[in-house]
Amino acid sequence: MLAGCAYVLSYVLGMGISQILTVFIVTLLASTMVIDGIKVSAKYAMVTSTIEIAIMVALSIIFLHISG
């Protein structure tokens, strides 16, 4: 999930943001959440998964619209 989140964020934000920098930021955030506890970590996982799914749905709709 960590790699998927970093990839989607670097792809969507793409404006000169390095994928390595995105992975570092996501890893730092995820590590902080894990250290804080399981409840916070679970909320982080749910939020990032929801964002990832929303972006994939939006891209699917855009690609369907473009393809006719």
N, C-alpha and C positions, 0 to 999 in steps of 0.2 A: 504494500500500500504506500510505503514511503517513496519508492521510486516512481510509482504512478502519479502521486501527488506532485512531486517535483517536476516530472516531465510535463504534465498538463499545465502547471503554473508557468514554467519556462516557455512553453509553446504559446499560451494565451498572452502572457505579458511580453514575450519576445522582443520588446523594444531595446535591444542591446544588452539584455540581462543574460549573463552566462548561465548555462545549465548547471555548471559546477557550483556557482554561487547560490543558485536556487536550492540545490541539494543540501548545501551547507546550512542554509537558513532553515529549511524544513527539518533537517536532522537536529539542529540546535533546539528548535521549537518542540519537536517530538521528545527529545531527551529531557528537556525541562519538564514536560508534562508527565513523563514516566517517573521522574524523580519526585514530583509532587504527589503522585499517588494514582491508584487505579481508576478512581472515579473521574478525575480530571483527564486522564489518558483516554478513557472510554469516550468522554465528551469530545475530545480532540479528534478521535477516529471517526466519530459520527459526523462531525462538522466537515472534516476534509472529504469524507466519502460523499456527503451530500453535495458539496461544491463540485467535486469531480463528476458526479452523475449529472448534475445540472449543466455543466459545460459540455459534456458528451451529448446530451439531449439537444442542446442549442445548436451544436455543430451538426448533428444529424439532420435537424430541421433545415438549417441553412443549406447543407449539401443537397438535400432532397429538393428544395426550392430552386437551387441553381441548375440541377440536372433536368428539371422540367417534369 
